[in-house]
Amino acid sequence: MAGRGTDMTETYYADERTPLRPRIRNRPSPGLKLSLRSKICYGLGGIPYQLTNTVLGFYINVFLLETAKVPPFYTSAIVLTGRIWDAMTDPLIGFLVFRTKNKRFGKLKPWMFMATLPAIACFMCFFICPETTKSYLKLAWYLVFYCLFQTFLTFYQMPFATLTLCLTDNQAERDKATSFRMGSEVLGNLLGQLTMGLSLALYQLRLSTIPQCRDFNDTSTLAPEETEVKDQGYLVGAAILCCQFLICAMCVIFGTKEVMSQKRQTKYEESFGQALKKVVTFGPWLKHIAFLIPFVLAVNAMQGNFVLYSLHTLGMRTYQPAIFLILLSAFLLMPVWRKCLKKFGKKLTLFIGLLPSVPLLVCWGMVPYGMTWVQYIMAILMGNVIAIVQLVPWSMVPDVIDDFLLKKKRGYETIFYTFYIMIVKLVSGLCIAITTIVLGVVEFKPGVCDVTEEVRFALRLLITCIPGGCILIGLFFLYLYPITEEIRKQNQTILEIWRDAGDEKRRHTMKRSTEQRFRSRSIRTPTMSFT
């Protein structure tokens, strides 16, 4: 998500733990104390974004290709254009939201209220198969509703994430509210997959009475009845997801109270262009982006092609339990890798977690047709990769900001986090677009029951060798990443000295950086999906 580029609100922030001084506990903090109901309602508001995007991340390819019968090249155009649109509109929507004046019903919640129903309607329309055989009409239908859905979802998610700062001025209460939100986002990932997976699985039971394939003009093709049943499964799943979206949105809109801070706002001394130039030319940040991009490509290549690989290369009829296992294993492994971060450091944790996955991915690509039980083992591997890539690179952004702060005397936290999210969105869309283009090159035909060996081989490459190669490239750039654990601790110590120094300018720099960092990180908490 994009945030506010140039304005920051001064609020109270407690001291961070540093090598020179531990965190001060039980320190009095001003501001409103949130009730348990407010925290729960705010947490529920984090479900809709993950609920819908997790489903799209796993099912958009297979739905457009298999059920909607959109040609691969058109599918890539839909996904790539939608992701670029989403990434590019983030800053604009953020600007509009933050420029809104505080009204009777608040500054943020009116945007959420107005965006909820249109987002639900567009999400529902996306899973409707238009009754036309013309590919360009299908392209227009899905492209329009995909872009509209992402736009309205951002109009909901942007104010919701920022709402953390408007519930109270008490930092401890904000931290608790953010914890509720992060827990709900994990629940949203699991709930979204469980809902759509069960819907498709239940409707798939009806296929036992329908011939799976029929011959039309010497081509083995899925029966029209099977496609219709799958479409009904998607529609029912989408309808249930929309109801869950509406309930959660209403909980946060009517269950929380927006309290606007009355403290003055400060502005950057430099223009946004000058600040952006400093950020994008900063060496450690460029190396961070250099290893982040291959890791995100690897995750999205596996996630976007998992269903097609299961169906056409391994011959699985029921793949929903494996997808749920991916998300569940990612959720369970995240605490393990958090402990590894503290024990081994961030660079070493990435090497430990990702390097062994490369030979396992190669072995996965050699699994013969029909050996479906292996897919459940590999689902755990995918969950492990998702957990590491989701957690560790995000946790390294503050280290880059610390190093930047020491060398440039400014933080620009909002720009760093906004740039990070934009890169992830663009790379995710590019990856899915490339995979569908590859399927088009090997002449993958939507609705065909028995695909060619070229298609099976392409799917093996896309889900095993390509991610493995991306991981190796990412590890190479990670090796070049200059901020080691020793440098990170050294930077923390220097910044602590700055905080206690007699130099008023340095104290002001640290105070402003701490404020901006809390604002950016509370708005942009990591999630379990790159979609």
Beta strands, then each sheet from edge to edge (+ up, - down):
strand 1: 7-9
strand 2: 213-216
strand 3: 219-222
strand 4: 265-267
sheet 1: 1+ 4-
sheet 2: 2+ 3-
end
